[in-house]
């Protein structure tokens, strides 16, 4: 009322009461399981859902684990304002983490009007990948040792997943030369926790090849991946040692023997030597250079030997892999299939007036065989013949028809 004013004055007053209210977009901040030392980030959004400014704070009854980092733990929000808080997780140890925070909100004018505390849960897990690689050799490499050119040799390595979760693996070879001489089965796969898997590594070369690798030179790489995300965890070089060789030999004299002139009925014996300078035993066989049937028979015998030895070597490689460290198969299995015997006890060959003995046999490494050639003079004639000497495991691009060896005499 106003004095002496017959009409009252009316003033409308309006007031809106509000309490501090802040909403949380996600009360559980969930991190997917992570590899050790791999950081991950999540965002927590706070929204002021009232018409007055508020103060907020994230508090914890116990100290926040060092694996969590929070970008902001308190602040002020105007009416309807939002704030995004970045939470980072990274761990150096394998463990599961579950930590509770409390969001406390109150007015900014000191009336101590508070919102009921809200619980925010941080959930995370860090794990490690542990794959044991057993190459079954003291030097921790695939030790193929000496291998004949053109023959396979295979070794077994084992992978064991000692971790908590499944992993995937894959073998890679960048160079074409490596892919041509090595094969790996299975080259890719998955390992469940505590699972062990045998990996067959096969070597076979069509030419001489010698290499002993180190971690910096090996072209065979094993990649380990996290099973679910397929994130690359590690790449491990697989070292190997191999020496692929042909048969090595010398023939003395190298090309021919000449008996010279001889009287009718006279007999004479000369010799030449075949020596094994290589790492493996080899078969030898001698025939008339013009006897195609005999050369074909020798060729068929050699092919048969290769098949038998190939099967034997592959079976031996598997057995060696199963037996593991400390057990070795004979690296120099004897050649099979030749009808001749070791040393000088092979068969006899008759070519015109010449008798050659032994015409076949087996020669061990660093050993030699003396081949005797007996000539009986008959009539008035010049006897000239060529022998074909075949040696198993040699480089057949050099003299594919056999090593030519001339013999001559005059009666």
Order of alpha helices (4+ residues) and beta strands (2+ residues): beta-beta-beta-beta-beta-beta-beta-beta-beta-beta-beta-beta-beta-beta-alpha-beta-beta-beta-beta-beta-beta-beta-beta-beta-beta-beta-alpha-beta-beta-beta-beta-beta-beta
